[in-house]
Amino acid sequence: MNIVVNGKPQELEAMTNLQQLLEILQLGKGRIAIEVNGEIVPRSLFQETILQHDDSLEIVQAIGGG
């Protein structure tokens, strides 16, 4: 299936959840916010949120600094 992540096309296996996507993209660590089709998904729901064909995601990773 095809989705869009931060404006870039991404091809995934069917039944991929948000947690699996983060592992594929190597973004599993740190503070991450994910918006799927305009709705923010709480981290507690990453494993049970199954992505669908043509979903549009925005992933933001917080980076500390000083």
C-alpha positions in Angstrom: 0.0 0.0 0.0 1.1 3.6 -0.5 1.0 6.4 2.0 2.6 9.8 2.2 5.0 10.7 5.1 6.0 14.3 5.5 5.2 14.9 1.9 7.1 11.9 0.5 5.6 8.7 -0.9 6.2 5.6 1.1 5.3 2.0 0.2 4.4 -0.3 3.0 3.0 -3.8 3.6 -0.7 -4.0 4.3 -1.7 -4.0 8.0 1.3 -1.9 9.1 0.7 0.0 12.3 2.3 3.3 13.4 4.8 1.6 15.7 6.1 -0.6 12.9 6.3 2.5 10.6 8.5 4.2 13.1 10.8 1.1 13.2 10.9 1.1 9.4 11.9 4.8 9.4 14.3 4.3 12.3 12.5 6.9 14.3 11.5 4.8 17.4 13.4 6.7 20.0 12.8 10.1 21.5 9.8 12.3 21.6 7.7 11.9 18.5 4.3 13.3 17.4 2.4 11.8 14.5 -0.6 13.2 12.7 -2.6 10.9 10.5 -5.0 12.6 8.0 -5.0 15.8 10.1 -5.6 14.0 13.5 -2.9 13.7 16.1 -2.5 10.1 17.3 -1.5 9.6 21.0 1.6 7.5 21.5 -0.5 5.0 23.5 -2.4 4.2 20.3 0.6 3.7 17.9 0.5 -0.1 18.1 -3.2 -0.3 17.4 -3.4 2.3 14.7 -3.3 0.5 11.4 -2.4 2.6 8.4 -4.6 2.6 5.3 -3.8 3.1 1.6 -3.4 6.8 0.8 -3.1 7.9 4.4 -1.2 11.2 4.8 1.1 11.5 7.8 3.2 14.2 9.4 5.9 13.0 11.8 7.7 15.5 14.0 10.6 14.5 16.3 11.5 16.8 19.1 15.2 17.6 19.4 16.6 19.0 22.6 19.3 21.6 22.5 20.5 24.6 24.3 
